[in-house]
């Protein structure tokens, strides 16, 4: 299991529960958390190529939580959630690309 | 005299290296490799695929034009087919998506094929990628499976491929149908929640570059209205558990695959009919060596 991904999941779950986060953004964070959860055991995220992606997911989650807790502006928080969402989608897409399909 | 007649017949339909070939599904793994090998041989390629897919690899190929469109849209297909002198038809919905949506599978895999057959200029030869899964679940039979084996629509995907094969055969166009074995790539692939074959099941895969080579060679030899099995060959014939153990072992990864309770439509295939195409260039040992190198590069070994 990828440690940065586990950490990202915990941070995203904490972020989604924060009172100051607008509902629409909380839903997006929950979706990102679900993607992270589904990809916790992916092998590619433990490789030299994948580790930086997992770490940047963790950083994006921590950045969003930090901004919210520090009382950053709505725009700043929204931008941080956008970054979280984009990173989660990147992970989802790469895992899909690497799926072993038999036809 | 017999030789002369033979030469006349097949020279007429042979693929000229200068020809323009439309490759549908051109941005996919097999599509990219097919386009790449065609352009390496000096051919011009029109790569056709959905607008939103990843085109980055194809965009770097020389002598390749990109056609973003939808195979289910006759107008898009008609535009892509203009000036095509040969068609390699690979675009399809694959499992697991095909099994979640029969209507989409029919629309893409069957109607999409009909759109191509309708739009391609008269006489344009077509190489159509079908699947060995059309033989159905054959674990109780004696391998290898030949091209003469009856076809069985056992799921949405195989049903659509059987219907599309029928359309190609009935189109009056010169054709080659390739029943391609499951494709493997020397890359780090993730195991699905449940593997698509049993541990003790006979399996035979083919590396993507070799499958692409089979397509290119079919164009070179000219369509002969024939059906070929395309699979890796004897070195790739093994049991499901051995395949996964060797695949992930070479990468340096420990996995715990979950196997299905029932046998599925993968087996060993008779490729004696297609072997003259010379596409079986990668033995499983060579494939393993590539995976070992990749495992080291990725820091897994």
Interface residues (C-beta under 8 A of the other chain):
Chain A: X42 X43 X44 X46 X47 X48 X49 X95 X97 X98 X99 X100 X101 X102 X103
Chain B: X54 X94 X95 X96 X131 X133 X157 X180 X182 X183 X187 X188 X189 X190 X191 X192 X195 X196 X197 X253 X255 X264 X266 X297 X298 X299 X300
